[in-house]
Amino acid sequence: MITILVFSLIGLGLLFALLRLVIGPTIADRVVSLDTFNIIVIGLIVMLSFLFKRSLYLDIAIIYGILAFLETIVFARYLEGHYGHH
């Protein structure tokens, strides 16, 4: 019963992050929502690791976290170069 509630709340969080990603209104809002989406997905992978008792999923979550961090850095550099110099 508690797992259904937890996964429902995670799904709701993913939905809200996806809505902010699509709606915007600014580029910064979209970058933050993408980062939030990635963090929630990492939490989902960790929860699945706990549910299925597979430690391999934790390795996947770590790799996904590193890639999500690099994605945020790339977007920040792009925005700095694109919007930083007028």
Residue frames as a rotation matrix with the C-alpha (Angstrom) as fourth column:
MET 1
0.563 0.826 0.000 0.00
0.826 -0.563 0.000 0.00
0.000 0.000 -1.000 0.00
ILE 2
0.519 -0.431 -0.738 2.76
0.113 -0.821 0.559 2.47
-0.847 -0.374 -0.378 0.90
THR 3
-0.560 -0.754 0.344 4.62
0.429 0.091 0.899 1.62
-0.709 0.651 0.272 -2.31
ILE 4
-0.028 0.634 0.773 1.60
0.988 -0.099 0.117 2.60
0.151 0.767 -0.624 -4.39
LEU 5
0.856 0.351 -0.380 1.46
0.447 -0.871 0.203 5.93
-0.260 -0.344 -0.902 -2.57
VAL 6
0.122 -0.907 -0.402 5.19
0.092 -0.393 0.915 6.57
-0.988 -0.149 0.036 -2.97
PHE 7
-0.657 -0.391 0.645 5.24
0.625 0.196 0.756 5.73
-0.422 0.899 0.115 -6.67
SER 8
0.346 0.835 0.428 2.10
0.929 -0.367 -0.034 7.82
0.128 0.409 -0.903 -7.22
LEU 9
0.789 -0.099 -0.607 3.77
0.186 -0.902 0.389 10.82
-0.586 -0.420 -0.693 -5.61
ILE 10
-0.339 -0.941 0.019 6.91
0.200 -0.052 0.978 10.26
-0.919 0.336 0.206 -7.68
GLY 11
-0.393 0.281 0.875 4.76
0.918 0.180 0.354 10.12
-0.058 0.943 -0.329 -10.81
LEU 12
0.727 0.682 -0.084 3.01
0.684 -0.730 -0.008 13.32
-0.067 -0.051 -0.996 -9.78
GLY 13
0.378 -0.696 -0.610 6.36
0.029 -0.650 0.759 15.02
-0.925 -0.305 -0.226 -9.28
LEU 14
-0.611 -0.589 0.529 7.48
0.503 0.228 0.834 13.86
-0.611 0.776 0.157 -12.73
LEU 15
0.098 0.758 0.645 4.27
0.991 -0.134 0.007 15.20
0.092 0.639 -0.764 -14.23
PHE 16
0.854 0.228 -0.468 4.71
0.347 -0.920 0.184 18.64
-0.389 -0.320 -0.864 -12.63
ALA 17
-0.063 -0.951 -0.302 8.37
0.019 -0.303 0.953 18.82
-0.998 0.054 0.037 -13.69
LEU 18
-0.566 -0.088 0.820 7.41
0.764 0.319 0.561 17.84
-0.311 0.944 -0.113 -17.24
LEU 19
0.532 0.816 0.226 4.68
0.846 -0.516 -0.132 20.50
0.009 0.261 -0.965 -17.31
ARG 20
0.664 -0.357 -0.657 7.15
0.007 -0.876 0.483 23.18
-0.747 -0.326 -0.579 -16.21
LEU 21
-0.437 -0.854 0.283 9.58
0.283 0.167 0.944 21.94
-0.854 0.493 0.169 -18.85
VAL 22
-0.329 0.391 0.860 6.97
0.944 0.124 0.305 22.31
0.012 0.912 -0.410 -21.60
ILE 23
0.676 0.736 0.037 5.26
0.733 -0.676 0.075 25.51
0.080 -0.023 -0.996 -20.37
GLY 24
-0.185 -0.822 0.539 8.35
0.601 -0.528 -0.600 27.44
0.777 0.213 0.592 -19.36
PRO 25
0.925 0.375 0.061 8.00
0.266 -0.525 -0.808 30.48
-0.271 0.764 -0.586 -19.48
THR 26
0.580 -0.770 -0.265 11.74
-0.803 -0.595 -0.031 31.22
-0.134 0.231 -0.964 -19.37
ILE 27
0.351 -0.571 -0.743 14.72
-0.330 0.667 -0.668 29.14
0.876 0.480 0.045 -20.42
ALA 28
-0.653 -0.614 0.443 15.97
-0.605 0.071 -0.793 29.14
0.455 -0.786 -0.418 -16.82
ASP 29
0.053 0.765 0.642 12.66
-0.914 0.297 -0.278 27.61
-0.403 -0.572 0.714 -15.69
ARG 30
0.811 0.267 -0.521 13.06
-0.517 0.745 -0.423 24.88
0.275 0.612 0.742 -18.25
VAL 31
-0.120 -0.927 -0.354 16.64
-0.349 0.373 -0.859 24.09
0.929 0.021 -0.369 -17.21
VAL 32
-0.646 -0.073 0.759 15.65
-0.763 0.040 -0.645 23.92
0.017 -0.996 -0.082 -13.53
SER 33
0.407 0.867 0.288 12.65
-0.837 0.480 -0.261 21.72
-0.365 -0.135 0.921 -14.34
LEU 34
0.588 -0.277 -0.759 14.86
-0.404 0.713 -0.573 19.39
0.700 0.644 0.308 -16.38
ASP 35
-0.564 -0.820 0.100 17.26
-0.436 0.193 -0.879 19.14
0.701 -0.539 -0.466 -13.45
THR 36
-0.333 0.551 0.765 14.32
-0.883 0.103 -0.459 18.47
-0.332 -0.828 0.452 -11.11
PHE 37
0.698 0.585 -0.414 13.03
-0.709 0.648 -0.279 15.81
0.105 0.488 0.866 -13.50
ASN 38
0.109 -0.759 -0.642 16.45
-0.311 0.587 -0.747 14.12
0.944 0.281 -0.172 -13.48
ILE 39
-0.734 -0.377 0.565 16.61
-0.623 0.044 -0.781 14.17
0.270 -0.925 -0.267 -9.67
ILE 40
0.134 0.866 0.483 13.16
-0.899 0.311 -0.308 12.59
-0.417 -0.393 0.820 -9.41
VAL 41
0.696 0.063 -0.716 14.15
-0.510 0.745 -0.430 9.90
0.506 0.664 0.550 -11.93
ILE 42
-0.424 -0.891 -0.162 17.24
-0.392 0.342 -0.854 9.14
0.816 -0.298 -0.494 -9.83
GLY 43
-0.564 0.311 0.765 14.98
-0.789 0.070 -0.610 8.77
-0.243 -0.948 0.206 -6.78
LEU 44
0.562 0.810 -0.167 12.70
-0.816 0.511 -0.272 6.49
-0.135 0.289 0.948 -8.78
ILE 45
0.293 -0.545 -0.786 15.62
-0.381 0.687 -0.619 4.27
0.877 0.481 -0.006 -9.79
VAL 46
-0.754 -0.575 0.317 16.76
-0.487 0.167 -0.857 4.08
0.440 -0.801 -0.406 -6.15
MET 47
-0.134 0.795 0.592 13.24
-0.895 0.159 -0.416 3.15
-0.425 -0.585 0.690 -5.05
LEU 48
0.717 0.358 -0.598 13.11
-0.629 0.702 -0.334 0.42
0.300 0.616 0.729 -7.69
SER 49
-0.250 -0.887 -0.388 16.46
-0.390 0.459 -0.798 -0.83
0.886 -0.048 -0.461 -6.44
PHE 50
-0.739 0.037 0.673 15.02
-0.668 0.095 -0.738 -1.08
-0.092 -0.995 -0.046 -2.95
LEU 51
0.260 0.958 0.118 11.80
-0.897 0.285 -0.338 -2.70
-0.358 -0.018 0.934 -4.17
PHE 52
0.808 0.048 -0.587 13.48
-0.411 0.760 -0.503 -5.34
0.422 0.648 0.634 -6.35
LYS 53
0.746 -0.578 0.329 16.49
-0.211 0.263 0.941 -5.73
-0.631 -0.772 0.074 -4.02
ARG 54
0.622 -0.566 0.541 18.96
0.776 0.350 -0.525 -5.23
0.107 0.746 0.657 -6.88
SER 55
0.330 -0.580 -0.745 22.11
0.368 -0.648 0.667 -3.25
-0.869 -0.494 0.000 -6.17
LEU 56
-0.471 -0.478 0.741 22.81
0.855 -0.039 0.517 -2.91
-0.218 0.877 0.428 -9.89
TYR 57
0.419 0.724 0.548 20.08
0.794 -0.585 0.165 -0.24
0.440 0.366 -0.820 -10.04
LEU 58
0.761 -0.222 -0.609 22.10
0.319 -0.690 0.650 1.86
-0.564 -0.689 -0.454 -7.61
ASP 59
-0.376 -0.917 0.137 25.02
0.523 -0.088 0.847 1.81
-0.765 0.390 0.513 -10.04
ILE 60
-0.258 0.384 0.886 22.64
0.918 -0.188 0.349 2.89
0.301 0.904 -0.304 -12.79
ALA 61
0.794 0.587 -0.160 21.36
0.603 -0.724 0.334 5.72
0.080 -0.361 -0.929 -10.56
ILE 62
0.297 -0.772 -0.563 24.92
0.323 -0.473 0.820 6.92
-0.899 -0.425 0.109 -9.93
ILE 63
-0.640 -0.519 0.566 25.77
0.679 -0.037 0.733 6.92
-0.360 0.854 0.376 -13.63
TYR 64
0.122 0.781 0.613 22.50
0.885 -0.365 0.289 8.69
0.450 0.507 -0.736 -14.43
GLY 65
0.781 0.136 -0.609 23.27
0.504 -0.713 0.488 11.27
-0.368 -0.688 -0.626 -11.74
ILE 66
-0.229 -0.941 -0.250 26.69
0.395 -0.325 0.859 11.97
-0.890 0.098 0.446 -13.24
LEU 67
-0.624 0.048 0.780 25.20
0.777 -0.076 0.625 12.34
0.089 0.996 0.010 -16.72
ALA 68
0.498 0.861 0.104 22.43
0.818 -0.506 0.274 14.60
0.288 -0.051 -0.956 -15.39
PHE 69
0.478 -0.419 -0.772 25.03
0.400 -0.679 0.616 16.80
-0.782 -0.603 -0.157 -13.71
LEU 70
-0.634 -0.751 0.184 27.01
0.466 -0.181 0.866 17.06
-0.618 0.635 0.465 -16.94
GLU 71
-0.202 0.670 0.714 23.81
0.919 -0.123 0.376 17.91
0.339 0.732 -0.591 -18.80
THR 72
0.760 0.478 -0.440 23.13
0.626 -0.721 0.297 20.77
-0.176 -0.501 -0.847 -16.39
ILE 73
0.001 -0.855 -0.519 26.68
0.296 -0.495 0.817 22.08
-0.955 -0.155 0.253 -16.84
VAL 74
-0.697 -0.240 0.675 26.35
0.694 0.010 0.720 21.96
-0.180 0.971 0.160 -20.64
PHE 75
0.255 0.874 0.413 23.04
0.884 -0.384 0.266 23.86
0.391 0.297 -0.871 -20.54
ALA 76
0.691 -0.040 -0.722 24.47
0.462 -0.744 0.483 26.45
-0.556 -0.668 -0.495 -18.15
ARG 77
-0.409 -0.904 -0.127 27.49
0.368 -0.290 0.883 27.00
-0.835 0.314 0.451 -20.42
TYR 78
-0.500 0.309 0.809 25.23
0.847 -0.021 0.531 27.29
0.181 0.951 -0.251 -23.45
LEU 79
0.606 0.796 -0.011 22.98
0.770 -0.582 0.262 29.82
0.202 -0.167 -0.965 -21.73
GLU 80
0.381 -0.557 -0.738 25.98
0.384 -0.631 0.674 31.77
-0.841 -0.540 -0.027 -20.47
GLY 81
-0.685 -0.705 0.182 27.42
0.423 -0.183 0.887 31.99
-0.593 0.685 0.424 -23.97
HIS 82
-0.441 0.595 0.672 24.12
0.829 -0.017 0.559 32.58
0.344 0.803 -0.486 -25.71
TYR 83
0.592 0.778 0.211 22.50
0.590 -0.596 0.544 35.04
0.550 -0.197 -0.812 -23.30
GLY 84
0.418 -0.481 -0.771 25.50
0.790 -0.228 0.570 36.29
-0.450 -0.847 0.284 -21.35
HIS 85
-0.652 -0.700 -0.289 27.01
0.403 -0.644 0.650 38.50
-0.642 0.308 0.702 -24.05
HIS 86
0.484 0.875 0.022 24.70
0.545 -0.281 -0.790 41.03
-0.685 0.394 -0.613 -25.68
